[in-house]
Amino acid sequence: YFDAHYENVRHGGTVVDLAVLKAVGVNFEGHREILGVSVSLSEAEVHWRDFFEQLSSRGLNGMELIISDDHPGLKSARKSVFPSVPWQRCTFHMSQNAQAYVPKKSMREEIAQSVRDIFNSPTREVAFAVKETIIKNYSLSAPDFCRWLEGNIEEGLTFMNFPRSYWKKIRTSNVVERVNGEIRRRTRVARLFPNKDSCLRLVTAVLQEIHETWKSGKRYLTFES
């Protein structure tokens, strides 16, 4: 799972929002791990690519799936460094993205539900059938949404290639979103970091605590043979 959040840091004589890039993994025993963290100027491709290459140089291998949102920088870097690893686009973010293509506010909830109906389908075949029905139903009233759905929905269905018992845990990036929330809860007190290193030190300390809790806690996933 890859994601980022931003912190206020004094940098180059001014206050800027620096991106805190994070990687969370699930090992072959089914336990979650913090794999890495980096404080960067932004989420541009060059920074995500550097982060991915650092993880690879430290020994990250054998990945079965990458889960993230579709941030352009992350997406491009992923294709460059991990081109053969399947990608699951976070379905929660996709449901939110769909709102940008709704022609009027009164349709937002029904459109959001229609996207959820696709992801809640029991099989890929049913999911595509539901997609076609939705496109037929909204082709006149929400054509932009239909075009978006046609061009993007398959990126959110990769989880269906894995055993059904995994689906709930691998279709969103919620696990790292919760990590972001815990970091913000702890960094909120600081408000402004005097430099990049001080930000990295506090975030790393929080992530180490989370990592140790996960190692001694229950399994996140129970893998099938």
VEXDREN-2710 file (C-alpha; in Angstrom, 1 decimal):
% VEXDREN-2710
k/r/px/py/pz
1/TYR/0.0/0.0/0.0
2/PHE/1.4/3.4/-1.0
3/ASP/0.1/6.8/0.0
4/ALA/1.2/10.3/1.1
5/HIS/0.1/13.1/3.4
6/TYR/1.5/16.6/3.9
7/GLU/3.1/18.4/6.8
8/ASN/4.1/22.1/7.3
9/VAL/7.9/22.4/7.3
10/ARG/10.2/25.4/7.2
11/HIS/12.3/24.8/4.0
12/GLY/14.6/27.2/2.1
13/GLY/13.6/30.2/4.2
14/THR/9.9/29.7/3.8
15/VAL/7.1/27.4/5.1
16/VAL/6.0/24.8/2.6
17/ASP/3.9/21.6/2.6
18/LEU/6.2/18.6/2.2
19/ALA/4.9/15.2/1.1
20/VAL/5.4/12.3/3.5
21/LEU/5.6/9.2/1.3
22/LYS/4.8/5.9/3.0
23/ALA/4.8/2.2/2.1
24/VAL/2.9/-0.4/4.1
25/GLY/3.1/-4.1/3.3
26/VAL/1.6/-7.4/4.4
27/ASN/4.3/-10.2/4.7
28/PHE/3.8/-13.8/3.9
29/GLU/2.7/-14.5/7.5
30/GLY/-0.1/-12.1/7.0
31/HIS/1.2/-9.4/9.3
32/ARG/1.3/-5.7/8.3
33/GLU/4.7/-3.9/8.3
34/ILE/5.9/-0.4/7.7
35/LEU/8.2/-0.8/4.8
36/GLY/9.5/2.8/4.4
37/VAL/9.0/6.5/4.7
38/SER/10.4/9.6/3.0
39/VAL/9.8/13.3/3.3
40/SER/9.9/14.9/-0.2
41/LEU/9.2/18.2/-1.8
42/SER/6.1/16.8/-3.5
43/GLU/4.4/13.7/-4.9
44/ALA/6.0/14.3/-8.4
45/GLU/7.1/11.2/-10.3
46/VAL/10.8/11.9/-9.5
47/HIS/10.2/11.7/-5.7
48/TRP/8.0/8.6/-5.8
49/ARG/10.5/6.9/-8.2
50/ASP/13.4/7.7/-5.8
51/PHE/11.3/6.3/-2.9
52/PHE/10.5/3.1/-4.8
53/GLU/14.2/2.6/-5.8
54/GLN/15.2/3.0/-2.2
55/LEU/12.8/0.3/-1.2
56/SER/14.1/-2.0/-3.9
57/SER/17.7/-1.4/-3.0
58/ARG/16.9/-2.3/0.6
59/GLY/15.6/-5.7/-0.6
60/LEU/11.9/-5.2/-1.3
61/ASN/10.9/-7.9/-3.7
62/GLY/8.2/-10.6/-4.3
63/MET/5.3/-8.2/-4.4
64/GLU/2.0/-9.7/-5.5
65/LEU/0.0/-6.5/-5.7
66/ILE/0.4/-2.7/-5.3
67/ILE/-2.6/-0.7/-3.9
68/SER/-2.8/3.1/-4.1
69/ASP/-4.9/5.9/-5.5
70/ASP/-4.2/7.2/-9.0
71/HIS/-2.0/10.1/-8.3
72/PRO/-0.1/10.9/-11.6
73/GLY/3.3/11.0/-10.0
74/LEU/2.9/7.7/-8.1
75/LYS/1.3/6.0/-11.1
76/SER/4.1/7.0/-13.5
77/ALA/6.8/6.0/-10.9
78/ARG/5.1/2.6/-10.3
79/LYS/5.1/1.8/-14.0
80/SER/8.8/2.7/-14.2
81/VAL/10.1/0.8/-11.2
82/PHE/7.5/-2.0/-10.7
83/PRO/6.1/-2.5/-14.2
84/SER/5.2/-6.2/-13.8
85/VAL/3.4/-5.9/-10.4
86/PRO/-0.4/-5.8/-10.7
87/TRP/-2.0/-2.6/-9.5
88/GLN/-5.3/-2.1/-7.5
89/ARG/-6.7/1.4/-7.7
90/CYS/-8.3/2.2/-4.4
91/THR/-12.1/1.8/-4.8
92/PHE/-12.9/4.3/-2.1
93/HIS/-11.0/7.0/-3.9
94/MET/-12.6/5.9/-7.2
95/SER/-16.1/6.4/-5.7
96/GLN/-15.0/9.9/-4.7
97/ASN/-13.5/10.6/-8.1
98/ALA/-16.8/9.7/-9.8
99/GLN/-18.4/12.7/-8.2
100/ALA/-16.4/15.0/-10.4
101/TYR/-18.3/13.7/-13.4
102/VAL/-21.9/14.1/-12.0
103/PRO/-23.8/16.8/-13.8
104/LYS/-25.9/17.9/-10.8
105/LYS/-25.8/17.5/-7.0
106/SER/-29.1/15.6/-6.8
107/MET/-27.5/12.7/-8.7
108/ARG/-24.4/12.3/-6.6
109/GLU/-25.6/9.7/-4.2
110/GLU/-27.2/7.5/-6.8
111/ILE/-24.0/7.7/-8.9
112/ALA/-21.8/6.9/-5.9
113/GLN/-24.1/3.9/-5.2
114/SER/-23.9/2.7/-8.8
115/VAL/-20.1/2.6/-8.5
116/ARG/-20.2/0.7/-5.2
117/ASP/-22.6/-1.8/-6.9
118/ILE/-19.9/-2.6/-9.4
119/PHE/-17.2/-3.2/-6.7
120/ASN/-19.7/-5.3/-4.6
121/SER/-20.3/-7.7/-7.4
122/PRO/-19.6/-11.4/-6.7
123/THR/-17.4/-11.9/-9.8
124/ARG/-15.7/-9.8/-12.5
125/GLU/-18.2/-11.0/-15.1
126/VAL/-21.1/-9.7/-13.0
127/ALA/-19.1/-6.4/-12.3
128/PHE/-18.8/-5.8/-16.0
129/ALA/-22.5/-6.6/-16.6
130/VAL/-23.4/-4.1/-13.9
131/LYS/-21.1/-1.5/-15.5
132/GLU/-22.8/-1.9/-18.9
133/THR/-26.3/-1.5/-17.3
134/ILE/-25.1/1.6/-15.5
135/ILE/-23.7/3.1/-18.7
136/LYS/-27.0/2.3/-20.5
137/ASN/-29.0/4.0/-17.7
138/TYR/-26.9/7.1/-17.5
139/SER/-25.8/7.5/-21.1
140/LEU/-28.1/10.5/-21.6
141/SER/-28.3/12.0/-18.2
142/ALA/-24.6/11.7/-17.2
143/PRO/-22.5/11.1/-20.4
144/ASP/-19.2/12.4/-18.8
145/PHE/-19.6/9.9/-16.0
146/CYS/-20.2/7.1/-18.4
147/ARG/-17.1/7.9/-20.3
148/TRP/-15.1/8.0/-17.1
149/LEU/-16.6/4.7/-15.9
150/GLU/-15.8/3.0/-19.2
151/GLY/-12.2/4.2/-19.2
152/ASN/-11.3/3.7/-15.5
153/ILE/-13.4/1.0/-13.9
154/GLU/-11.1/-1.9/-14.7
155/GLU/-8.3/-0.4/-12.7
156/GLY/-10.5/-0.9/-9.6
157/LEU/-11.3/-4.5/-10.2
158/THR/-7.8/-6.1/-9.9
159/PHE/-8.7/-7.3/-6.4
160/MET/-11.1/-9.8/-8.0
161/ASN/-8.2/-11.7/-9.5
162/PHE/-7.3/-12.8/-5.9
163/PRO/-9.2/-15.1/-3.5
164/ARG/-12.5/-13.7/-2.3
165/SER/-11.4/-13.8/1.3
166/TYR/-8.8/-11.1/0.6
167/TRP/-11.1/-8.7/-1.2
168/LYS/-12.1/-6.5/1.7
169/LYS/-8.5/-5.9/2.7
170/ILE/-7.0/-5.3/-0.7
171/ARG/-9.5/-3.2/-2.6
172/THR/-8.7/0.1/-0.8
173/SER/-5.8/1.9/0.7
174/ASN/-7.6/2.4/4.0
175/VAL/-4.9/0.7/6.0
176/VAL/-2.4/3.4/5.1
177/GLU/-5.0/6.1/5.4
178/ARG/-5.5/5.1/9.0
179/VAL/-1.7/5.4/9.5
180/ASN/-1.9/8.9/8.0
181/GLY/-4.5/9.8/10.6
182/GLU/-2.4/8.5/13.5
183/ILE/0.6/10.5/12.2
184/ARG/-1.5/13.7/11.9
185/ARG/-2.8/13.2/15.5
186/ARG/0.8/13.2/16.7
187/THR/2.2/15.9/14.5
188/ARG/-0.7/18.3/15.0
189/VAL/0.9/19.4/18.3
190/ALA/4.1/20.5/16.5
191/ARG/2.1/22.5/13.9
192/LEU/5.3/23.6/12.1
193/PHE/8.5/21.6/11.8
194/PRO/11.8/23.7/11.8
195/ASN/13.3/21.5/9.0
196/LYS/12.8/18.4/7.0
197/ASP/14.9/16.1/9.3
198/SER/12.8/17.0/12.4
199/CYS/9.6/16.1/10.5
200/LEU/11.1/12.8/9.4
201/ARG/12.3/11.9/12.9
202/LEU/8.9/12.4/14.5
203/VAL/7.0/10.6/11.7
204/THR/9.5/7.7/11.8
205/ALA/9.1/7.4/15.6
206/VAL/5.3/7.1/15.2
207/LEU/5.7/4.6/12.4
208/GLN/8.0/2.4/14.5
209/GLU/5.4/2.3/17.2
210/ILE/2.7/1.2/14.7
211/HIS/5.1/-1.4/13.2
212/GLU/5.8/-3.0/16.6
213/THR/2.1/-3.1/17.4
214/TRP/1.3/-4.8/14.1
215/LYS/4.1/-7.4/14.6
216/SER/2.7/-8.5/17.9
217/GLY/-1.0/-8.2/16.9
218/LYS/-3.3/-10.5/15.0
219/ARG/-2.8/-11.3/11.3
220/TYR/-4.2/-8.8/8.8
221/LEU/-4.6/-11.4/6.1
222/THR/-4.7/-15.2/6.2
223/PHE/-3.2/-16.3/2.9
224/GLU/-4.5/-19.4/1.1
225/SER/-2.0/-22.0/-0.1
END
